[in-house]
Amino acid sequence: MALVKCKWCSEKVDKEAAFVIEKQTDKLLKNGQTKVLRTYLHDECVDAYFEDKAFKEREQKQLDSLRDTILQVHGLRPEDLNRQFYQLLQDIRNGNMIGRKRTNYKGGTEYRIIEKAYLIAESDINWIKLKKSFDSTLGELKYGLAIVRDKLKVARERDRAEKQLNKVAKASLQSGIVPGINNYKKPEQEELDITDFLD
């Protein structure tokens, strides 16, 4: 009985009883076959592993969208963003406060909210870029991020309002009532009504 390590919980699992995920690579083995990477999981760990994988993919998409927004707002190229600036973004995402750290992984402000705050602060950032000269790109990015930190509360409130509006719209569609449209129906009159002739 061969034992392998579970990718999720790092405990030993029987190779024959483990859930296996296979991924083909571009590399070739000495015998000419393509190299296959195998991931072994306990049956109990499969759901948690795939949920975590989906969460990380969603986070990466949001970070990519945020990066594109930052490049567009600041008028920069991708190579102008350095590792130190990404660390500042990670601190906001993880909920690390200036001067003290929290240990919550991804427990802070979501990347999509930070992106909304950048869009809200875009005119302020452009105004500062015109009025102030920066020694480096990182200095400009840090200054812009300080402005964005001030706009995070507004971005969270707008996001909450959008979610509430979507919830109301979805509920009204299910019930058949459309908000903003008068659903009053005038009662039909009888044919022998004399009030039409009295004026």
N, C-alpha and C positions, 0 to 999 in steps of 0.2 A: 504494500500500500504506500504510494508516494504522496507526500504532503507538500503543499504549496502555500504561499502566503496570500491571504485575502487582501485585495487592493483597498478595500474600504476600512476594515477593522484591524488589519495587520495581524490577525491570528491565523494559525495553521488550519488548513482545510484539506480534505482528501481530494486528490486531483480528479479522481473518477466521479465524485459526487458534486464537484464545484460547477458553478455556472461560468461558462467560458465566453469571453468576447474576443474575437479574432480580428486583427487589423493587418492588412497587407501593406508592405512598405515598398519603396523603389529599389532597395538594396538587394543584391543577389548573394546567395550563399556560394560556397566553393563548388558545390555540385550543380550549380546553375539555376536552382529554384529560387523563387522570390522569398525573402525573409518575411516571416509572419510573427507579429507581436501578439501574445496572448495575455489577457487579463482574467484572473480567477477571482470569483466572489462566492461567499456563502449565499444560500438561497434567501436568507433573511436580509442580506445587505444589498440585494439587487435594486430594490425600490429606492433606498436612500442614495445609492450611487448614481442612479439616473436622475433623481431629483436634483442632486448637487451639480451634476453635469449640465442640466438644463439651466439652473440658476447661474452658473459660471458663463454659459454661452450668452444668456440674456444680459448679464453684467458687461460682458465684452462688447456686445452690440451697442449698449448704452454709452460705454466709454468711447467707442469709435465715433458715435454720433456727436458726443460732447467735444471730442478732439476736433472734428470737422467744424463745429460751431466756433470753437476758440480760434482756429486758424482763420475762419472767415471774418470774425469780429475784429481780430487784431491785424488782419492782412498779412499773415505769415505763411511760410512754407512748412511742411511736416518736419523737416530736419531742424527747424528753429526751436522746436519744443525739446527741452532736455530732460534728463532723468529727475533732476531736482524738482522741476515743476510738476511732474507726474506724482512725485511723493507728496506735494502739497495737496493735489487733488485727492490722493488716497487718504490723507489725513481727514479731509472733509467727509469722504465716503465712510470712513471707519468711525467717525464721531470723535476724533482726537481733538481736544481743545488746545489752544495755545497755552503752553506752560504745564499742562498735565495730560496724561494719556488715559484713554479708556480702552478696555480690552475687548470690547464688542467687535467681532469681525463683521464688517459691512453693516454696522448698526447705526450709522449716521445718515446723512442726507443722500438720497439716491442720485445717481448720475443724471437722470432725466430732469430732476428738479434743479440741479446745478446748471444744466443746459438752459432751462427756462429762465433762470436768474441771469445767465449771460445774455440772453435775448432781451430781457427787461433792461439790463444795464448797458446795452450796446451803445446807445447815444451818449451816456455818461463817459464810457471808455473812449469813444471817438473824440469827445470834447477834451478830455484830459490829454490825449495823444497830441492834440493841436496846441494846447497851452503849456505843456511840460515836455522837456527833453530828457530822455532816459539814457544812461550810460550803456546799458545792455538790454538785450531782448528779455532776459530773465527779470530785470527790474521792471520793465513794462508789464510783463505777465503777472508779476507779484502785485503790482499796483492795481491792475485790472481785477485780480482775484480778490483783493481787499474790497473793492467796490461791489463785486459779486456777492461776497459774504454778507454785506449789508442788505442785499436784495433777496436773500434766501427765504426770509419770512414771507415776503410778498409772493414769491414763487410758490411756496407751500400753500398759501391761502388760495391762490388762483387755481392750483392743482386740485385742492379740496373742493372748490366751487365747481370746477369742470366735472369732477367725479359725481358730485351731487346732482348737477344738471343732467348728466348722462343717465343717472339712476332714475330721475324723475321722468325723463323722456322714454326710457325703456319701460317703466311701469305704466305710463300713459298709453304707449303703443299696445301693451298687452291688454289693457282695459278698454281700449277703443276710444279713449278721450284724448284729443290732441290739444295741448296747451296753446293758448293764443287764438284759438278758433272758437267762434261762438257756436255752441252745439244746440242752441235753442231752436225748436221746431214749432212754427206757428200752427195752432190747432186749425183743422179744416172747418169751414163754416157749412151750415146746412143750406140746401138750395132754397128753401122757403123762408129765408131770413129777411124781414122787412127793414132792418136797420140800414141796409145798403142804400135805400131810397130816401131816407130821412137825412137831410143836411141842413 
